[in-house]
Amino acid sequence: MVATLSKMTPLGALAPGFNLPDTEGKIVSIDDFRKSKALLVIFMCNHCPFVRHVLRALVKLAAEYQAKDVAVVGISSNDIEDYPEDNPEMMGKLVTEAQITFPYLFDEDQSVAKAYMAACTPDFFLFDENRRLVYRGQMDDSRPGNNIPVTGKDLRLALDAVLAGKKVSSIQKPSMGCSIKWKPGSQA
């Protein structure tokens, strides 16, 4: 398991658009979330031990903040030829098993991951009401095997600040996880 850090996209960047299929084939667009107070985009996948480590807490956190008018969307951009466990059918099974309440989308051509400068799973991008990037970084300090509890502390602080209309601290730690599994010749 080789850990990769997120690229720390510049704060203030505008959220790139997307039109991607969910696990049932329905196309979901960034415009579907235009009325939400904030948008949290999570690059994730099924097989990554880093994602599995935080998944239960992430699902709980997402449901909690969806109730506060934060739009949440998960995106898998992995090459499913080399990582078949990340294919849309398996993504659908994960949605059911983990009781994921947010759309889990498949970025087959990996263009959305490139547009967001996503590098790892999980990789978190929080946008304010104007869809400007206010947070990109880790969920918290917990990693597989480090015995630190998964709390979502860092991400929660950013979400709470956005919802309160306050500035999110610019001191942000990069997320860490498995690298996005790029198709040959596609790496961002």
ABEGO torsion letter per residue (X at the ends): XBBBBBAGBBBGBBBBBBBBBBAAGBBBBAAAAAABABBBBBBBBAABAAAAAAAAAAAAAAAAAAAAGBBBBBBBABBAAABAAABAAAAAAAAAAAGBABBBBBBAAGAAAAAAGBABOBBBBBBBAAGBBABBEBABABBBGAGBBBAGAAAAAAAAAAAAGBBBBABBBBBBBBBBBBBBGABX
